[in-house]
């Protein structure tokens, strides 16, 4: 008899015994993974969206802003969903409110 023949019956004997694991214990890693994703990814993203929405709602004429395209200018007119932004003297562009990334402190455009 070879050494392999001696190991095979022992391996079958070990695999055959034992009770089925509790199915609730198998869900614990999945639940923990969801909790980690919630606190590290989902919750911070929801907070950023809420802050951006509040910032867009507070936009007013005279605010200095930077759009998501990198265009800096002063708000000349606020509409329902669009803004008129003056990017240079006499040059105005219309952008969506959601495209505004940042509201700059007053007087920032003069220093640029």
N, CA, C and O atoms as CSV, one atom per row, in Angstrom:
chain,resi,resn,atom,element,x,y,z
A,1,UNK,N,N,0.831,-1.157,0.000
A,1,UNK,CA,C,0.000,0.000,0.000
A,1,UNK,C,C,0.897,1.250,0.000
A,1,UNK,O,O,1.871,1.313,0.750
A,2,UNK,N,N,0.572,2.229,-0.831
A,2,UNK,CA,C,1.388,3.435,-0.929
A,2,UNK,C,C,0.921,4.467,0.103
A,2,UNK,O,O,-0.178,4.357,0.646
A,3,UNK,N,N,1.760,5.465,0.367
A,3,UNK,CA,C,1.382,6.500,1.338
A,3,UNK,C,C,0.159,7.297,0.892
A,3,UNK,O,O,-0.599,7.787,1.729
A,4,UNK,N,N,-0.035,7.427,-0.402
A,4,UNK,CA,C,-1.195,8.183,-0.897
A,4,UNK,C,C,-2.485,7.442,-0.568
A,4,UNK,O,O,-3.480,8.070,-0.206
A,5,UNK,N,N,-2.482,6.110,-0.689
A,5,UNK,CA,C,-3.667,5.328,-0.371
A,5,UNK,C,C,-4.035,5.463,1.102
A,5,UNK,O,O,-5.208,5.374,1.466
A,6,UNK,N,N,-3.041,5.677,1.937
A,6,UNK,CA,C,-3.335,5.841,3.355
A,6,UNK,C,C,-3.965,7.198,3.668
A,6,UNK,O,O,-4.743,7.312,4.616
A,7,UNK,N,N,-3.632,8.241,2.871
A,7,UNK,CA,C,-4.139,9.587,3.128
A,7,UNK,C,C,-5.544,9.808,2.582
A,7,UNK,O,O,-6.310,10.600,3.131
A,8,UNK,N,N,-5.882,9.114,1.508
A,8,UNK,CA,C,-7.182,9.336,0.878
A,8,UNK,C,C,-8.338,8.958,1.808
A,8,UNK,O,O,-9.246,9.772,1.976
A,9,UNK,N,N,-8.357,7.777,2.419
A,9,UNK,CA,C,-9.480,7.483,3.324
A,9,UNK,C,C,-9.558,8.463,4.496
A,9,UNK,O,O,-10.654,8.791,4.950
A,10,UNK,N,N,-8.418,8.929,4.986
A,10,UNK,CA,C,-8.435,9.891,6.096
A,10,UNK,C,C,-9.059,11.206,5.656
A,10,UNK,O,O,-9.791,11.827,6.426
A,11,UNK,N,N,-8.780,11.641,4.428
A,11,UNK,CA,C,-9.345,12.887,3.922
A,11,UNK,C,C,-10.846,12.759,3.757
A,11,UNK,O,O,-11.573,13.698,4.084
A,12,UNK,N,N,-11.333,11.641,3.266
A,12,UNK,CA,C,-12.771,11.443,3.118
A,12,UNK,C,C,-13.471,11.408,4.470
A,12,UNK,O,O,-14.587,11.906,4.622
A,13,UNK,N,N,-12.810,10.825,5.425
A,13,UNK,CA,C,-13.404,10.740,6.755
A,13,UNK,C,C,-13.537,12.121,7.393
A,13,UNK,O,O,-14.511,12.386,8.097
A,14,UNK,N,N,-12.567,12.998,7.152
A,14,UNK,CA,C,-12.633,14.334,7.728
A,14,UNK,C,C,-13.715,15.170,7.063
A,14,UNK,O,O,-14.405,15.930,7.743
A,15,UNK,N,N,-13.879,15.050,5.753
A,15,UNK,CA,C,-14.850,15.859,5.041
A,15,UNK,C,C,-16.279,15.412,5.327
A,15,UNK,O,O,-17.196,16.229,5.242
A,16,UNK,N,N,-16.490,14.185,5.651
A,16,UNK,CA,C,-17.844,13.664,5.825
A,16,UNK,C,C,-18.481,14.135,7.126
A,16,UNK,O,O,-19.701,14.290,7.178
A,17,UNK,N,N,-17.718,14.363,8.152
A,17,UNK,CA,C,-18.284,14.716,9.453
A,17,UNK,C,C,-18.568,16.189,9.573
A,17,UNK,O,O,-18.177,16.970,8.705
A,18,UNK,N,N,-19.241,16.585,10.635
A,18,UNK,CA,C,-19.471,17.999,10.937
A,18,UNK,C,C,-20.875,18.429,10.590
A,18,UNK,O,O,-21.480,17.893,9.662
A,19,UNK,N,N,-21.399,19.388,11.321
A,19,UNK,CA,C,-22.737,19.916,11.086
A,19,UNK,C,C,-22.659,21.098,10.128
A,19,UNK,O,O,-21.597,21.698,9.963
A,20,UNK,N,N,-23.766,21.429,9.505
A,20,UNK,CA,C,-23.825,22.565,8.586
A,20,UNK,C,C,-23.657,23.858,9.391
A,20,UNK,O,O,-24.210,23.973,10.485
A,21,UNK,N,N,-22.899,24.837,8.865
A,21,UNK,CA,C,-22.722,26.104,9.588
A,21,UNK,C,C,-24.022,26.903,9.597
A,21,UNK,O,O,-24.874,26.747,8.722
A,22,UNK,N,N,-24.149,27.737,10.578
A,22,UNK,CA,C,-25.323,28.592,10.722
A,22,UNK,C,C,-25.373,29.577,9.546
A,22,UNK,O,O,-24.390,30.280,9.310
A,23,UNK,N,N,-26.482,29.650,8.806
A,23,UNK,CA,C,-26.542,30.563,7.643
A,23,UNK,C,C,-26.427,32.034,8.046
A,23,UNK,O,O,-25.977,32.849,7.240
A,24,UNK,N,N,-26.821,32.396,9.267
A,24,UNK,CA,C,-26.703,33.787,9.707
A,24,UNK,C,C,-25.254,34.193,9.882
A,24,UNK,O,O,-24.909,35.358,9.688
A,25,UNK,N,N,-24.401,33.247,10.245
A,25,UNK,CA,C,-22.980,33.557,10.394
A,25,UNK,C,C,-22.334,33.861,9.052
A,25,UNK,O,O,-21.349,34.596,8.990
A,26,UNK,N,N,-22.874,33.306,7.987
A,26,UNK,CA,C,-22.334,33.579,6.660
A,26,UNK,C,C,-22.708,34.974,6.177
A,26,UNK,O,O,-22.043,35.507,5.288
A,27,UNK,N,N,-23.745,35.577,6.732
A,27,UNK,CA,C,-24.160,36.929,6.336
A,27,UNK,C,C,-23.380,38.029,7.045
A,27,UNK,O,O,-23.376,39.172,6.589
A,28,UNK,N,N,-22.735,37.710,8.129
A,28,UNK,CA,C,-22.017,38.730,8.907
A,28,UNK,C,C,-20.950,39.448,8.076
A,28,UNK,O,O,-20.895,40.676,8.144
A,29,UNK,N,N,-20.094,38.767,7.291
A,29,UNK,CA,C,-19.110,39.508,6.484
A,29,UNK,C,C,-19.762,40.433,5.460
A,29,UNK,O,O,-19.250,41.522,5.201
A,30,UNK,N,N,-20.879,40.017,4.878
A,30,UNK,CA,C,-21.577,40.854,3.912
A,30,UNK,C,C,-22.139,42.108,4.586
A,30,UNK,O,O,-22.067,43.204,4.029
A,31,UNK,N,N,-22.690,41.943,5.768
A,31,UNK,CA,C,-23.234,43.086,6.511
A,31,UNK,C,C,-22.111,44.044,6.918
A,31,UNK,O,O,-22.266,45.261,6.816
A,32,UNK,N,N,-21.001,43.506,7.370
A,32,UNK,CA,C,-19.866,44.353,7.742
A,32,UNK,C,C,-19.324,45.112,6.539
A,32,UNK,O,O,-18.948,46.277,6.666
A,33,UNK,N,N,-19.278,44.478,5.381
A,33,UNK,CA,C,-18.811,45.135,4.166
A,33,UNK,C,C,-19.733,46.297,3.800
A,33,UNK,O,O,-19.266,47.372,3.424
A,34,UNK,N,N,-21.040,46.078,3.910
A,34,UNK,CA,C,-21.988,47.154,3.627
A,34,UNK,C,C,-21.809,48.323,4.590
A,34,UNK,O,O,-21.851,49.480,4.169
A,35,UNK,N,N,-21.613,48.042,5.859
A,35,UNK,CA,C,-21.424,49.104,6.851
A,35,UNK,C,C,-20.164,49.919,6.544
A,35,UNK,O,O,-20.174,51.144,6.663
A,36,UNK,N,N,-19.093,49.249,6.153
A,36,UNK,CA,C,-17.848,49.943,5.804
A,36,UNK,C,C,-18.067,50.825,4.581
A,36,UNK,O,O,-17.631,51.976,4.572
A,37,UNK,N,N,-18.735,50.309,3.546
A,37,UNK,CA,C,-19.018,51.114,2.358
A,37,UNK,C,C,-19.893,52.315,2.711
A,37,UNK,O,O,-19.691,53.403,2.173
A,38,UNK,N,N,-20.849,52.131,3.596
A,38,UNK,CA,C,-21.741,53.231,3.982
A,38,UNK,C,C,-20.949,54.374,4.607
A,38,UNK,O,O,-21.125,55.530,4.225
A,39,UNK,N,N,-20.075,54.060,5.568
A,39,UNK,CA,C,-19.356,55.118,6.274
A,39,UNK,C,C,-18.182,55.681,5.482
A,39,UNK,O,O,-17.809,56.834,5.701
A,40,UNK,N,N,-17.590,54.921,4.579
A,40,UNK,CA,C,-16.432,55.424,3.847
A,40,UNK,C,C,-16.765,56.002,2.476
A,40,UNK,O,O,-16.018,56.844,1.978
A,41,UNK,N,N,-17.857,55.578,1.854
A,41,UNK,CA,C,-18.161,56.034,0.497
A,41,UNK,C,C,-19.508,56.738,0.373
A,41,UNK,O,O,-19.575,57.870,-0.106
A,42,UNK,N,N,-20.560,56.089,0.793
A,42,UNK,CA,C,-21.903,56.604,0.525
A,42,UNK,C,C,-22.213,57.851,1.356
A,42,UNK,O,O,-22.664,58.858,0.811
A,43,UNK,N,N,-21.982,57.796,2.634
A,43,UNK,CA,C,-22.317,58.911,3.534
A,43,UNK,C,C,-21.542,60.196,3.190
A,43,UNK,O,O,-22.154,61.261,3.123
A,44,UNK,N,N,-20.218,60.134,2.972
A,44,UNK,CA,C,-19.511,61.368,2.597
A,44,UNK,C,C,-19.985,61.947,1.261
A,44,UNK,O,O,-20.040,63.166,1.103
A,45,UNK,N,N,-20.327,61.083,0.300
A,45,UNK,CA,C,-20.801,61.576,-0.985
A,45,UNK,C,C,-22.153,62.278,-0.830
A,45,UNK,O,O,-22.386,63.315,-1.451
A,46,UNK,N,N,-23.027,61.731,-0.021
A,46,UNK,CA,C,-24.321,62.374,0.220
A,46,UNK,C,C,-24.126,63.732,0.895
A,46,UNK,O,O,-24.848,64.682,0.595
A,47,UNK,N,N,-23.160,63.825,1.800
A,47,UNK,CA,C,-22.879,65.095,2.482
A,47,UNK,C,C,-22.374,66.143,1.486
A,47,UNK,O,O,-22.789,67.301,1.536
A,48,UNK,N,N,-21.473,65.731,0.577
A,48,UNK,CA,C,-20.967,66.668,-0.433
A,48,UNK,C,C,-22.082,67.139,-1.358
A,48,UNK,O,O,-22.132,68.319,-1.704
A,49,UNK,N,N,-22.973,66.243,-1.764
A,49,UNK,CA,C,-24.094,66.631,-2.618
A,49,UNK,C,C,-25.004,67.634,-1.927
A,49,UNK,O,O,-25.467,68.589,-2.550
A,50,UNK,N,N,-25.262,67.420,-0.639
A,50,UNK,CA,C,-26.115,68.332,0.114
A,50,UNK,C,C,-25.473,69.716,0.217
A,50,UNK,O,O,-26.154,70.728,0.052
A,51,UNK,N,N,-24.164,69.764,0.489
A,51,UNK,CA,C,-23.459,71.044,0.587
A,51,UNK,C,C,-23.462,71.776,-0.750
A,51,UNK,O,O,-23.642,72.993,-0.784
A,52,UNK,N,N,-23.263,71.047,-1.860
A,52,UNK,CA,C,-23.254,71.660,-3.193
A,52,UNK,C,C,-24.637,72.226,-3.516
A,52,UNK,O,O,-24.746,73.325,-4.059
A,53,UNK,N,N,-25.683,71.484,-3.186
A,53,UNK,CA,C,-27.046,71.948,-3.439
A,53,UNK,C,C,-27.334,73.237,-2.665
A,53,UNK,O,O,-27.929,74.166,-3.211
A,54,UNK,N,N,-26.915,73.299,-1.392
A,54,UNK,CA,C,-27.114,74.507,-0.591
A,54,UNK,C,C,-26.337,75.679,-1.174
A,54,UNK,O,O,-26.842,76.802,-1.200
A,55,UNK,N,N,-25.112,75.433,-1.643
A,55,UNK,CA,C,-24.297,76.492,-2.229
A,55,UNK,C,C,-24.958,77.031,-3.497
A,55,UNK,O,O,-24.981,78.243,-3.711
A,56,UNK,N,N,-25.490,76.152,-4.333
A,56,UNK,CA,C,-26.136,76.577,-5.580
A,56,UNK,C,C,-27.401,77.378,-5.284
A,56,UNK,O,O,-27.697,78.343,-5.989
A,57,UNK,N,N,-28.141,76.998,-4.267
A,57,UNK,CA,C,-29.365,77.728,-3.918
A,57,UNK,C,C,-29.070,79.136,-3.406
A,57,UNK,O,O,-29.911,80.025,-3.539
A,58,UNK,N,N,-27.895,79.354,-2.827
A,58,UNK,CA,C,-27.549,80.652,-2.250
A,58,UNK,C,C,-26.861,81.591,-3.244
A,58,UNK,O,O,-26.516,82.714,-2.876
A,59,UNK,N,N,-26.653,81.162,-4.492
A,59,UNK,CA,C,-25.978,82.018,-5.466
A,59,UNK,C,C,-26.787,83.287,-5.710
A,59,UNK,O,O,-28.012,83.242,-5.829
A,60,UNK,N,N,-26.085,84.421,-5.782
A,60,UNK,CA,C,-26.752,85.707,-5.981
A,60,UNK,C,C,-25.918,86.569,-6.915
A,60,UNK,O,O,-24.747,86.288,-7.167
A,61,UNK,N,N,-26.541,87.617,-7.419
A,61,UNK,CA,C,-25.854,88.555,-8.300
A,61,UNK,C,C,-24.667,89.171,-7.561
A,61,UNK,O,O,-24.788,89.586,-6.409
A,62,UNK,N,N,-23.524,89.223,-8.234
A,62,UNK,CA,C,-22.326,89.803,-7.648
A,62,UNK,C,C,-21.367,88.778,-7.064
A,62,UNK,O,O,-20.213,89.102,-6.783
A,63,UNK,N,N,-21.828,87.549,-6.878
A,63,UNK,CA,C,-20.934,86.496,-6.373
A,63,UNK,C,C,-19.881,86.159,-7.429
A,63,UNK,O,O,-20.170,86.137,-8.626
A,64,UNK,N,N,-18.680,85.903,-6.977
A,64,UNK,CA,C,-17.596,85.475,-7.871
A,64,UNK,C,C,-17.492,83.963,-7.773
A,64,UNK,O,O,-17.368,83.408,-6.681
A,65,UNK,N,N,-17.543,83.297,-8.933
A,65,UNK,CA,C,-17.629,81.845,-8.960
A,65,UNK,C,C,-16.620,81.250,-9.941
A,65,UNK,O,O,-16.097,81.933,-10.822
A,66,UNK,N,N,-16.367,79.956,-9.756
A,66,UNK,CA,C,-15.586,79.161,-10.698
A,66,UNK,C,C,-16.472,77.996,-11.105
A,66,UNK,O,O,-17.037,77.308,-10.255
A,67,UNK,N,N,-16.593,77.776,-12.423
A,67,UNK,CA,C,-17.423,76.687,-12.916
A,67,UNK,C,C,-16.621,75.395,-12.971
A,67,UNK,O,O,-15.405,75.392,-12.776
A,68,UNK,N,N,-17.320,74.301,-13.239
A,68,UNK,CA,C,-16.642,73.009,-13.335
A,68,UNK,C,C,-15.699,72.958,-14.530
A,68,UNK,O,O,-14.802,72.116,-14.568
A,69,UNK,N,N,-15.883,73.834,-15.498
A,69,UNK,CA,C,-14.977,73.909,-16.638
A,69,UNK,C,C,-13.755,74.775,-16.372
A,69,UNK,O,O,-12.875,74.883,-17.226
A,70,UNK,N,N,-13.693,75.394,-15.197
A,70,UNK,CA,C,-12.539,76.212,-14.836
A,70,UNK,C,C,-12.684,77.680,-15.189
A,70,UNK,O,O,-11.717,78.431,-15.066
A,71,UNK,N,N,-13.857,78.115,-15.624
A,71,UNK,CA,C,-14.096,79.509,-15.983
A,71,UNK,C,C,-14.452,80.291,-14.721
A,71,UNK,O,O,-15.358,79.916,-13.976
A,72,UNK,N,N,-13.727,81.375,-14.497
A,72,UNK,CA,C,-13.983,82.220,-13.332
A,72,UNK,C,C,-14.684,83.484,-13.794
A,72,UNK,O,O,-14.333,84.053,-14.828
A,73,UNK,N,N,-15.677,83.926,-13.026
A,73,UNK,CA,C,-16.386,85.137,-13.387
A,73,UNK,C,C,-17.299,85.601,-12.277
A,73,UNK,O,O,-17.379,84.997,-11.207
A,74,UNK,N,N,-17.997,86.711,-12.568
A,74,UNK,CA,C,-18.913,87.315,-11.602
A,74,UNK,C,C,-20.342,87.107,-12.109
A,74,UNK,O,O,-20.623,87.310,-13.290
A,75,UNK,N,N,-21.228,86.708,-11.224
A,75,UNK,CA,C,-22.614,86.464,-11.615
A,75,UNK,C,C,-23.303,87.795,-11.885
A,75,UNK,O,O,-23.287,88.694,-11.044
A,76,UNK,N,N,-23.915,87.916,-13.077
A,76,UNK,CA,C,-24.634,89.126,-13.460
A,76,UNK,C,C,-26.150,88.941,-13.349
A,76,UNK,O,O,-26.886,89.888,-13.073
A,77,UNK,N,N,-26.600,87.702,-13.570
A,77,UNK,CA,C,-28.034,87.447,-13.556
A,77,UNK,C,C,-28.269,86.014,-13.089
A,77,UNK,O,O,-27.555,85.096,-13.492
A,78,UNK,N,N,-29.280,85.833,-12.232
A,78,UNK,CA,C,-29.622,84.504,-11.726
A,78,UNK,C,C,-31.009,84.144,-12.234
A,78,UNK,O,O,-31.982,84.857,-11.990
A,79,UNK,N,N,-31.081,83.021,-12.947
A,79,UNK,CA,C,-32.369,82.542,-13.445
A,79,UNK,C,C,-32.807,81.298,-12.694
A,79,UNK,O,O,-32.246,80.939,-11.658
A,80,UNK,N,N,-33.836,80.645,-13.252
A,80,UNK,CA,C,-34.373,79.437,-12.624
A,80,UNK,C,C,-33.324,78.325,-12.576
A,80,UNK,O,O,-33.086,77.734,-11.523
A,81,UNK,N,N,-32.706,78.047,-13.712
A,81,UNK,CA,C,-31.699,76.982,-13.741
A,81,UNK,C,C,-30.400,77.408,-14.416
A,81,UNK,O,O,-29.469,76.609,-14.513
A,82,UNK,N,N,-30.319,78.660,-14.886
A,82,UNK,CA,C,-29.109,79.161,-15.535
A,82,UNK,C,C,-28.641,80.451,-14.881
A,82,UNK,O,O,-29.422,81.180,-14.269
A,83,UNK,N,N,-27.359,80.712,-15.023
A,83,UNK,CA,C,-26.745,81.946,-14.540
A,83,UNK,C,C,-26.089,82.653,-15.715
A,83,UNK,O,O,-25.623,82.008,-16.655
A,84,UNK,N,N,-26.053,83.969,-15.662
A,84,UNK,CA,C,-25.250,84.727,-16.616
A,84,UNK,C,C,-24.007,85.170,-15.859
A,84,UNK,O,O,-24.095,85.882,-14.859
A,85,UNK,N,N,-22.844,84.741,-16.350
A,85,UNK,CA,C,-21.580,85.019,-15.678
A,85,UNK,C,C,-20.727,85.888,-16.594
A,85,UNK,O,O,-20.502,85.556,-17.758
A,86,UNK,N,N,-20.255,87.014,-16.044
A,86,UNK,CA,C,-19.360,87.889,-16.797
A,86,UNK,C,C,-17.925,87.420,-16.534
A,86,UNK,O,O,-17.434,87.485,-15.406
A,87,UNK,N,N,-17.256,86.941,-17.607
A,87,UNK,CA,C,-15.912,86.398,-17.454
A,87,UNK,C,C,-14.832,87.419,-17.798
A,87,UNK,O,O,-13.673,87.256,-17.416
A,88,UNK,N,N,-15.212,88.470,-18.519
A,88,UNK,CA,C,-14.325,89.599,-18.810
A,88,UNK,C,C,-15.254,90.785,-19.070
A,88,UNK,O,O,-16.467,90.601,-19.178
A,89,UNK,N,N,-14.711,91.988,-19.170
A,89,UNK,CA,C,-15.570,93.147,-19.380
A,89,UNK,C,C,-16.321,93.004,-20.690
A,89,UNK,O,O,-15.726,92.919,-21.764
A,90,UNK,N,N,-17.645,92.980,-20.578
A,90,UNK,CA,C,-18.506,92.903,-21.751
A,90,UNK,C,C,-18.698,91.488,-22.295
A,90,UNK,O,O,-19.445,91.308,-23.256
A,91,UNK,N,N,-18.059,90.496,-21.720
A,91,UNK,CA,C,-18.204,89.116,-22.197
A,91,UNK,C,C,-18.971,88.329,-21.150
A,91,UNK,O,O,-18.510,88.125,-20.027
A,92,UNK,N,N,-20.164,87.889,-21.557
A,92,UNK,CA,C,-21.027,87.150,-20.635
A,92,UNK,C,C,-21.331,85.779,-21.230
A,92,UNK,O,O,-21.515,85.636,-22.438
A,93,UNK,N,N,-21.378,84.790,-20.369
A,93,UNK,CA,C,-21.744,83.439,-20.781
A,93,UNK,C,C,-22.856,82.943,-19.866
A,93,UNK,O,O,-22.974,83.357,-18.712
A,94,UNK,N,N,-23.672,82.038,-20.420
A,94,UNK,CA,C,-24.737,81.436,-19.613
A,94,UNK,C,C,-24.295,80.027,-19.251
A,94,UNK,O,O,-23.879,79.251,-20.112
A,95,UNK,N,N,-24.389,79.709,-17.974
A,95,UNK,CA,C,-24.024,78.371,-17.486
A,95,UNK,C,C,-25.142,77.844,-16.590
A,95,UNK,O,O,-25.903,78.615,-16.006
A,96,UNK,N,N,-25.224,76.536,-16.494
A,96,UNK,CA,C,-26.196,75.934,-15.584
A,96,UNK,C,C,-25.743,76.164,-14.150
A,96,UNK,O,O,-24.547,76.234,-13.867
A,97,UNK,N,N,-26.705,76.279,-13.257
A,97,UNK,CA,C,-26.373,76.500,-11.847
A,97,UNK,C,C,-25.531,75.353,-11.286
A,97,UNK,O,O,-24.620,75.582,-10.491
A,98,UNK,N,N,-25.832,74.134,-11.696
A,98,UNK,CA,C,-25.107,72.973,-11.191
A,98,UNK,C,C,-23.656,72.932,-11.628
A,98,UNK,O,O,-22.864,72.181,-11.057
A,99,UNK,N,N,-23.285,73.734,-12.642
A,99,UNK,CA,C,-21.915,73.747,-13.132
A,99,UNK,C,C,-20.993,74.603,-12.265
A,99,UNK,O,O,-19.781,74.620,-12.479
A,100,UNK,N,N,-21.555,75.307,-11.298
A,100,UNK,CA,C,-20.732,76.138,-10.415
A,100,UNK,C,C,-20.077,75.229,-9.377
A,100,UNK,O,O,-20.750,74.504,-8.645
A,101,UNK,N,N,-18.746,75.290,-9.337
A,101,UNK,CA,C,-17.983,74.465,-8.398
A,101,UNK,C,C,-17.710,75.186,-7.088
A,101,UNK,O,O,-17.870,74.622,-6.005
A,102,UNK,N,N,-17.300,76.430,-7.204
A,102,UNK,CA,C,-16.822,77.152,-6.031
A,102,UNK,C,C,-17.302,78.594,-6.052
A,102,UNK,O,O,-17.365,79.223,-7.108
A,103,UNK,N,N,-17.637,79.106,-4.891
A,103,UNK,CA,C,-17.900,80.533,-4.740
A,103,UNK,C,C,-16.648,81.130,-4.122
A,103,UNK,O,O,-16.216,80.723,-3.044
A,104,UNK,N,N,-16.067,82.111,-4.826
A,104,UNK,CA,C,-14.824,82.732,-4.374
A,104,UNK,C,C,-15.120,83.892,-3.428
A,104,UNK,O,O,-16.207,84.468,-3.470
A,105,UNK,N,N,-14.157,84.233,-2.576
A,105,UNK,CA,C,-14.316,85.440,-1.743
A,105,UNK,C,C,-14.361,86.682,-2.619
A,105,UNK,O,O,-13.751,86.725,-3.687
A,106,UNK,N,N,-15.085,87.686,-2.160
A,106,UNK,CA,C,-15.213,88.949,-2.924
A,106,UNK,C,C,-13.838,89.559,-3.186
A,106,UNK,O,O,-12.977,89.592,-2.308
A,107,UNK,N,N,-13.656,90.038,-4.405
A,107,UNK,CA,C,-12.398,90.687,-4.781
A,107,UNK,C,C,-11.333,89.724,-5.300
A,107,UNK,O,O,-10.233,90.161,-5.639
A,108,UNK,N,N,-11.618,88.479,-5.368
A,108,UNK,CA,C,-10.625,87.498,-5.840
A,108,UNK,C,C,-10.333,87.686,-7.325
A,108,UNK,O,O,-9.189,87.532,-7.751
A,109,UNK,N,N,-11.355,88.019,-8.121
A,109,UNK,CA,C,-11.156,88.155,-9.559
A,109,UNK,C,C,-10.239,89.320,-9.907
A,109,UNK,O,O,-9.541,89.274,-10.919
A,110,UNK,N,N,-10.232,90.363,-9.082
A,110,UNK,CA,C,-9.359,91.519,-9.356
A,110,UNK,C,C,-7.895,91.141,-9.197
A,110,UNK,O,O,-7.023,91.709,-9.855
A,111,UNK,N,N,-7.632,90.187,-8.325
A,111,UNK,CA,C,-6.227,89.795,-8.089
A,111,UNK,C,C,-5.725,88.795,-9.119
A,111,UNK,O,O,-4.527,88.515,-9.172
A,112,UNK,N,N,-6.627,88.248,-9.946
A,112,UNK,CA,C,-6.200,87.281,-10.957
A,112,UNK,C,C,-5.637,87.952,-12.130
A,112,UNK,O,O,-5.226,87.289,-13.083
